[in-house]
Amino acid sequence: MAFPQPRPQAPQLPQHLLRTIDCQQGAVRAVRFNADGNYLLSCGSDKSLKLWSVSRGTLLKTYSGHGYEVLDADGSFDNSQLCTCSSDKTVILWDVATGQVTRKLRGHAGVSSAVYNSWSIDGTVRCWDTRSRRFEPIQVLDEARDGISSLKVVQHELLTGSVDGRVRRYDLRMGQLHVDFISSPITCVCFSQDSQCTLSSSLDSTVRLLDKSTGEMLGEYTGHKMKGYKLDCCLSSKDTHVLSCSEDGHVYCWDLVEGSLSLKLPVGKAVVQSLSFHPTETCLLTAMEGRVQVWGAEPEETEEDAMAT
């Protein structure tokens, strides 16, 4: 006699506040997990980038070298390098261990984000070869009719969102460009974990899920407020939920398939500026004003709890 298979449990959501980090770097413009999710990066309006331990909330290193506020950052897959962009129109490549600047790249009229590729308010995406000592980009993608607001890179594909209301996907291996028209200025774009879909948020307070190959609309997610700020959206680590920042101080979390609101996470009274979901675990980072919040699926065990057990 075969026993019936247990019913699968519903995916857990990061609804418990584990810790709040006072970054002490002015307003936090962006918060990001590193490649393995053990560390977080906070980008400050005081021109600095800070590296923190997620589990302890302790500051590990500060990177200073930009001439104006740092807008976004990312790390290499081997955790040896960091890349930042700033309102000073530069992209900087950092050595993680020493904190030294290894490359400083210029050419944009104003940079908004960069990870070995950069995008800008001048409407271009620029690609650099970091192994070369040349300062000129090896490729410039200038199809956008307005500023580029978001960029994601997965293997040989670049995904961009523009103020002109278009999501563009560049297949560098095939030399192809695919364009989806959204009609409202795009604030953030990203790929799904399986790379079969794209997610985009726009200033009409709507997050849209599109089939990457056909451009078919698979889902629309509404209820949050996004009218005047460039805010983040993302997918959970297992592609089960869609998450978005909101100007009303909450993070909205929808079921990807049903489109229903699963969680309205109260972060604070100000605008939730940025968020980042852990690459493998149910853990979420949010940024509001000068603080970063770490959220988990279960409350963190205290010393008293550990002694009681």
C-alpha positions as CSV (number, residue, x, y, z in Angstrom):
1,M,0.0,0.0,0.0
2,A,1.4,3.3,-1.1
3,F,1.0,6.3,1.2
4,P,-0.3,9.5,-0.3
5,Q,2.3,12.2,-1.0
6,P,2.1,15.0,1.5
7,R,0.6,18.2,0.2
8,P,3.2,20.8,-0.8
9,Q,3.5,23.6,1.7
10,A,2.6,27.2,0.6
11,P,5.8,29.2,-0.1
12,Q,6.8,31.3,3.0
13,L,7.2,35.0,2.7
14,P,9.7,37.3,4.4
15,Q,7.3,39.0,6.9
16,H,9.4,39.1,10.1
17,L,11.8,42.0,10.7
18,L,15.1,40.4,11.8
19,R,17.2,43.6,12.1
20,T,17.4,47.2,11.1
21,I,20.8,48.7,10.1
22,D,21.4,52.4,10.5
23,C,23.8,52.9,7.6
24,Q,24.9,56.4,8.5
25,Q,25.5,57.4,4.9
26,G,22.7,59.8,4.3
27,A,19.8,58.5,2.3
28,V,20.3,54.9,1.1
29,R,19.7,55.0,-2.7
30,A,19.9,51.2,-3.3
31,V,20.4,48.0,-1.3
32,R,21.7,44.8,-2.9
33,F,22.6,41.2,-2.0
34,N,25.9,39.9,-3.2
35,A,26.0,36.8,-5.4
36,D,25.7,34.2,-2.6
37,G,23.5,36.3,-0.3
38,N,25.9,36.4,2.6
39,Y,26.6,40.1,2.4
40,L,24.7,43.3,1.4
41,L,25.7,46.5,-0.3
42,S,24.2,49.9,0.6
43,C,24.6,52.9,-1.7
44,G,24.6,56.2,0.1
45,S,23.9,59.8,-0.8
46,D,27.1,60.7,1.1
47,K,29.1,59.3,-1.9
48,S,30.0,56.0,-0.1
49,L,29.3,52.3,-0.7
50,K,29.2,50.1,2.4
51,L,29.6,46.3,2.7
52,W,27.7,44.6,5.6
53,S,27.2,41.1,7.0
54,V,23.6,40.1,6.6
55,S,23.5,37.7,9.5
56,R,25.1,40.1,12.0
57,G,24.3,43.5,10.6
58,T,27.9,44.6,11.1
59,L,29.9,46.9,8.8
60,L,32.7,45.2,7.1
61,K,34.1,47.8,4.8
62,T,33.5,51.3,3.4
63,Y,34.4,52.2,-0.2
64,S,34.9,55.9,-1.0
65,G,36.0,57.5,-4.3
66,H,32.9,58.8,-6.0
67,G,32.4,62.6,-6.3
68,Y,28.6,62.5,-5.7
69,E,25.9,60.1,-4.4
70,V,26.2,56.4,-5.2
71,L,23.1,55.2,-7.1
72,D,23.5,51.5,-7.5
73,A,26.0,48.7,-7.1
74,D,26.6,45.0,-7.8
75,G,29.2,42.4,-7.1
76,S,31.1,39.8,-9.3
77,F,30.1,36.1,-9.0
78,D,33.4,35.3,-7.3
79,N,32.9,38.2,-4.8
80,S,36.3,39.6,-5.6
81,Q,35.1,42.8,-7.3
82,L,32.3,45.4,-6.8
83,C,30.9,47.8,-9.4
84,T,29.2,51.1,-8.5
85,C,27.7,54.0,-10.5
86,S,27.2,57.6,-9.3
87,S,25.6,60.9,-10.1
88,D,29.2,62.1,-10.8
89,K,28.8,60.3,-14.2
90,T,31.4,57.6,-13.5
91,V,31.4,53.8,-13.1
92,I,33.9,52.5,-10.6
93,L,35.3,48.9,-10.3
94,W,36.5,48.1,-6.8
95,D,38.7,45.4,-5.3
96,V,36.6,44.0,-2.4
97,A,39.5,43.0,-0.1
98,T,41.6,46.2,-0.4
99,G,38.9,48.7,-1.1
100,Q,41.0,50.2,-3.9
101,V,39.7,51.5,-7.2
102,T,40.8,49.3,-10.0
103,R,39.0,51.1,-12.9
104,K,37.1,54.3,-13.2
105,L,35.1,54.6,-16.4
106,R,33.6,57.7,-17.9
107,G,31.6,58.7,-21.0
108,H,27.9,59.0,-19.9
109,A,26.0,62.3,-19.5
110,G,24.7,60.8,-16.2
111,V,25.0,57.3,-14.9
112,S,22.2,55.4,-13.1
113,S,23.4,51.8,-12.8
114,A,26.3,49.6,-13.8
115,V,27.6,46.1,-13.7
116,Y,30.4,46.0,-16.2
117,N,27.7,47.5,-18.4
118,S,26.2,50.9,-17.6
119,W,23.0,52.8,-18.4
120,S,22.3,56.4,-18.2
121,I,20.0,59.4,-18.6
122,D,21.7,60.0,-21.9
123,G,19.7,57.1,-23.3
124,T,22.7,54.7,-23.9
125,V,24.0,51.5,-22.6
126,R,27.8,51.1,-22.7
127,C,29.7,47.9,-22.5
128,W,33.3,47.8,-21.3
129,D,35.9,45.0,-21.4
130,T,37.3,45.1,-17.8
131,R,40.2,42.9,-18.8
132,S,41.4,45.6,-21.2
133,R,43.1,48.8,-20.1
134,R,41.1,50.8,-22.7
135,F,38.8,53.4,-21.4
136,E,36.5,53.4,-24.4
137,P,33.5,51.1,-24.3
138,I,33.6,48.2,-26.7
139,Q,29.9,48.7,-27.6
140,V,27.3,51.5,-27.2
141,L,23.6,50.6,-27.5
142,D,21.7,53.8,-28.3
143,E,18.2,52.7,-29.4
144,A,16.4,54.3,-26.5
145,R,14.6,57.6,-27.2
146,D,14.8,58.8,-23.6
147,G,16.9,58.0,-20.5
148,I,17.6,54.4,-19.5
149,S,16.3,53.8,-16.0
150,S,17.2,50.1,-15.3
151,L,19.5,47.4,-16.6
152,K,19.9,43.7,-15.8
153,V,22.4,41.3,-17.3
154,V,22.0,37.5,-17.5
155,Q,24.7,35.6,-19.4
156,H,24.5,37.0,-23.0
157,E,21.3,39.0,-22.6
158,L,20.8,42.6,-21.5
159,L,17.4,43.8,-20.3
160,T,16.8,47.6,-20.2
161,G,13.9,49.8,-19.2
162,S,13.5,53.3,-20.4
163,V,11.6,56.4,-19.7
164,D,10.3,56.1,-23.2
165,G,8.0,53.3,-22.0
166,R,9.9,50.4,-23.7
167,V,11.5,47.3,-22.4
168,R,14.4,46.3,-24.6
169,R,16.1,42.9,-24.6
170,Y,19.4,42.6,-26.4
171,D,20.6,39.2,-27.3
172,L,24.3,39.9,-27.8
173,R,25.1,36.4,-29.0
174,M,22.6,36.5,-31.8
175,G,22.8,40.3,-32.4
176,Q,19.1,40.7,-31.9
177,L,16.9,43.4,-30.3
178,H,13.4,42.7,-28.9
179,V,11.2,45.6,-27.8
180,D,8.0,45.6,-25.7
181,F,6.0,48.8,-25.4
182,I,4.5,49.4,-22.0
183,S,3.3,53.0,-22.6
184,S,4.4,54.3,-19.1
185,P,8.0,55.3,-18.0
186,I,9.8,52.2,-16.8
187,T,11.4,52.3,-13.3
188,C,12.8,48.8,-13.0
189,V,13.3,45.6,-15.0
190,C,14.5,42.1,-14.2
191,F,14.5,38.6,-15.5
192,S,12.7,35.7,-13.8
193,Q,15.0,33.1,-12.1
194,D,14.4,30.7,-15.0
195,S,15.1,33.5,-17.5
196,Q,11.8,32.8,-19.4
197,C,10.0,35.9,-18.3
198,T,10.7,39.6,-17.7
199,L,9.3,41.8,-15.0
200,S,8.9,45.6,-15.2
201,S,7.5,48.3,-13.0
202,S,6.3,51.6,-14.3
203,L,5.0,55.0,-13.2
204,D,1.4,54.0,-13.7
205,S,1.6,52.0,-10.5
206,T,1.6,48.7,-12.3
207,V,4.1,45.8,-12.4
208,R,3.9,43.6,-15.5
209,L,5.1,40.1,-16.2
210,L,5.9,39.3,-19.9
211,D,6.8,36.2,-21.7
212,K,10.4,36.8,-22.8
213,S,10.1,35.2,-26.2
214,T,6.7,36.4,-27.4
215,G,6.1,39.5,-25.3
216,E,2.7,38.1,-24.2
217,M,1.3,39.7,-21.0
218,L,1.3,37.0,-18.4
219,G,0.3,39.1,-15.4
220,E,-0.4,42.6,-14.1
221,Y,0.0,43.5,-10.4
222,T,-1.5,46.6,-8.9
223,G,-2.4,48.2,-5.6
224,H,0.8,49.9,-4.7
225,K,1.7,53.5,-5.4
226,M,4.5,54.4,-7.8
227,K,3.9,57.8,-9.4
228,G,7.0,60.0,-8.9
229,Y,9.9,57.8,-7.7
230,K,12.2,55.3,-9.4
231,L,11.5,52.2,-7.2
232,D,12.5,48.6,-7.4
233,C,10.6,45.4,-8.3
234,C,11.8,41.8,-8.2
235,L,10.8,38.2,-8.1
236,S,11.2,35.8,-5.2
237,S,14.0,33.3,-5.3
238,K,11.7,30.5,-6.6
239,D,9.6,32.7,-8.9
240,T,6.5,32.2,-6.8
241,H,5.9,35.9,-5.9
242,V,6.3,39.3,-7.4
243,L,7.5,42.1,-5.1
244,S,7.5,45.9,-5.5
245,C,8.4,49.0,-3.4
246,S,5.8,51.6,-2.9
247,E,5.6,55.2,-2.0
248,D,3.1,54.5,0.8
249,G,5.8,52.9,3.0
250,H,5.0,49.2,2.2
251,V,6.4,46.4,0.1
252,Y,3.7,44.7,-1.9
253,C,3.9,41.0,-2.6
254,W,1.6,39.2,-5.1
255,D,1.2,35.6,-6.0
256,L,2.8,35.3,-9.4
257,V,0.1,33.0,-10.9
258,E,-3.1,34.2,-9.3
259,G,-2.1,37.8,-9.2
260,S,-3.7,38.2,-5.7
261,L,-2.0,40.2,-3.0
262,S,-0.3,37.8,-0.6
263,L,1.5,40.3,1.7
264,K,1.5,44.0,2.3
265,L,4.6,44.5,4.4
266,P,4.7,47.6,6.5
267,V,8.3,49.0,6.4
268,G,7.7,52.6,7.6
269,K,6.1,55.9,6.9
270,A,8.4,57.1,4.1
271,V,9.0,55.8,0.6
272,V,10.5,52.3,0.3
273,Q,13.3,53.3,-2.0
274,S,14.9,49.9,-2.9
275,L,14.6,46.2,-2.3
276,S,16.5,43.0,-3.0
277,F,15.5,39.3,-2.6
278,H,18.0,36.7,-1.4
279,P,19.2,34.5,-4.4
280,T,18.2,31.2,-2.7
281,E,16.5,31.8,0.7
282,T,13.3,33.6,1.9
283,C,15.1,36.8,2.9
284,L,14.4,40.3,1.8
285,L,16.3,43.6,2.1
286,T,14.5,47.0,2.0
287,A,15.8,50.5,2.2
288,M,14.0,53.5,3.6
289,E,15.7,56.9,4.2
290,G,19.0,56.1,5.9
291,R,18.2,52.6,7.1
292,V,18.2,49.0,5.7
293,Q,15.8,46.4,7.0
294,V,16.4,42.6,6.9
295,W,13.3,40.5,6.7
296,G,12.9,36.7,7.1
297,A,10.2,34.0,7.0
298,E,10.7,33.2,10.7
299,P,11.6,35.4,13.7
300,E,15.2,35.2,14.6
301,E,16.0,33.0,17.6
302,T,17.2,35.0,20.6
303,E,19.6,33.8,23.2
304,E,16.8,33.3,25.6
305,D,15.0,31.1,23.1
306,A,18.1,29.0,22.5
307,M,18.7,28.5,26.3
308,A,15.0,27.5,26.7
309,T,15.3,24.8,24.2
